[in-house]
């Protein structure tokens, strides 16, 4: 109980911050023996783990680049390097996620399409459905989203009722907004107020309107954090990605260097140092909560497809949903 519960805490720091702990260490032999052993163990590798969907792809044999070992069952090869070292070795780690919802969509179409063909109607091509379907957005705005991918929790339904999505971009934003960071920071309230005209939509610089237009002037996505330095300070794509990573990892020395590059680049485009510094500070703040838009858009598409199926073919869709869950009765 004397060791503060905070991220990055160590036993040495705890003894510096808590005089009572140091006092116990000095006077109690059992406590001293326990802490001495703990200090030797602290920081060493406890165990190895394997990412559930992480796959490393190399141009030739993996052993040309990284050391390997077998997993605990002896079935699969695993790199001994972690994700950062794999990248430093010049390889890319891909995350492949399997979604049960894709099976549900497939089963629903296998029920719906034969019925349509019998009626002389064209089958549904789920990849070609319109992304502005009124019935689907009516269903979403009423938060009738049970069984709709990513949108069926109680908290998400509450957010949908407040946001009232009216475009596919709004669904993409929903997926990105429904996380502890944005919900706790007040960003969600500002986003909703701006969407519904209760708060003025403004931009830190006129050139950023095309970048921030779909999110009502709010920096929501990592891609926006990358686009801003490209637009204002002539960063390359690679340079902008380095800036995004530096903001995510909060490395002070790298951030100071990137700030200088941003301010200098913006100055060449006629933006004064005070404004460019303010914009950089804003980016740094929002980067804490920035979400990958391509990930959000991919999920939002599956969300929309399931909402569309529920709006137009509820029986076929819900039959597939129930079939996928029938072992959980």
Residue pairs with C-beta under 8 A, 6 or more apart in sequence:
2 14
2 18
2 20
2 21
2 24
3 9
3 11
3 14
3 18
3 21
4 13
4 14
4 17
4 18
10 42
10 43
11 35
11 38
11 39
11 42
12 39
14 21
15 21
15 22
15 25
15 35
16 22
24 31
25 31
25 32
25 35
26 32
48 78
50 71
50 76
50 78
51 83
51 93
51 95
53 95
53 96
53 97
53 98
54 83
54 93
54 94
54 95
55 93
55 94
55 95
55 96
56 62
56 66
56 79
56 86
56 91
56 92
56 93
56 94
57 91
57 92
57 94
58 64
58 65
58 66
58 91
62 68
62 77
62 79
65 89
65 90
65 91
66 79
66 80
66 81
66 85
66 86
66 89
66 91
67 79
67 80
67 81
68 77
68 78
68 79
68 80
69 77
69 78
69 80
70 76
70 77
70 78
71 77
71 78
79 86
81 89
83 93
86 93
87 93
99 149
99 302
100 324
101 149
101 302
101 306
102 302
103 324
104 306
104 317
104 320
104 321
104 324
105 126
105 302
105 305
105 306
105 309
105 320
107 319
107 320
107 323
107 324
108 309
108 313
108 316
108 317
108 319
108 320
109 123
109 124
109 126
111 316
111 319
111 320
112 123
112 124
112 309
112 313
112 316
112 317
113 123
113 124
115 316
116 122
116 123
116 124
117 123
124 313
126 305
126 308
126 309
129 305
129 308
131 168
131 304
132 167
132 168
133 308
133 311
135 308
135 311
135 312
136 304
136 307
136 308
136 311
136 312
137 165
137 166
138 311
139 145
139 307
139 310
139 311
140 148
140 151
140 160
140 165
140 171
140 307
141 160
141 161
141 164
141 165
141 166
143 157
143 158
143 160
143 161
144 310
145 151
145 152
145 156
145 157
145 160
145 307
146 152
147 306
147 310
147 317
147 318
147 321
148 303
148 306
148 307
148 310
149 299
149 302
149 303
149 305
149 306
150 156
150 175
150 299
150 300
150 302
150 303
151 157
151 160
151 171
151 174
151 303
151 307
155 178
156 174
156 178
159 174
159 177
159 178
159 188
160 174
162 192
163 170
163 173
163 174
163 177
163 191
163 192
163 195
164 196
165 171
165 173
165 174
168 300
168 304
169 214
170 195
171 300
171 303
171 304
172 293
172 296
172 297
172 300
173 191
173 214
173 215
173 220
173 296
174 300
174 303
175 291
175 296
175 299
175 300
175 303
176 182
176 220
176 221
176 291
176 293
176 296
177 183
177 187
177 188
177 191
177 220
179 289
179 291
181 187
181 288
181 289
182 188
182 191
182 220
182 289
185 288
185 289
187 218
187 220
187 286
187 289
190 199
190 218
191 215
191 216
191 218
191 220
193 199
194 200
194 201
194 216
194 217
194 218
195 216
201 216
201 217
202 217
203 209
203 212
203 217
204 275
204 278
204 279
204 282
205 232
205 271
205 275
205 279
207 231
207 232
208 228
208 231
208 232
211 224
211 227
211 228
211 231
212 218
212 219
212 224
215 221
215 224
218 286
219 225
219 228
219 282
219 283
219 286
219 287
219 290
220 286
220 289
220 290
220 291
220 293
221 290
221 291
221 292
221 293
221 296
222 244
222 287
222 290
222 291
222 292
222 293
223 292
223 293
223 294
224 290
224 293
225 240
225 243
225 244
225 247
225 283
225 286
225 287
225 290
226 237
226 240
226 241
226 243
226 244
227 240
228 279
228 283
229 235
229 239
229 240
229 243
229 262
229 265
229 283
230 236
230 237
230 240
232 262
232 265
232 266
232 269
232 271
232 276
232 279
233 261
233 262
233 263
233 264
233 265
233 266
233 268
233 269
233 276
234 265
234 268
234 269
235 243
235 261
235 262
235 265
239 261
242 258
243 258
243 261
243 262
244 287
244 290
246 254
246 255
246 258
247 255
247 258
247 283
247 284
247 287
248 287
248 290
255 284
259 277
259 280
262 276
262 280
263 273
263 276
263 277
263 280
266 275
266 276
266 279
267 273
267 276
306 317
309 316
309 317
310 317
310 318
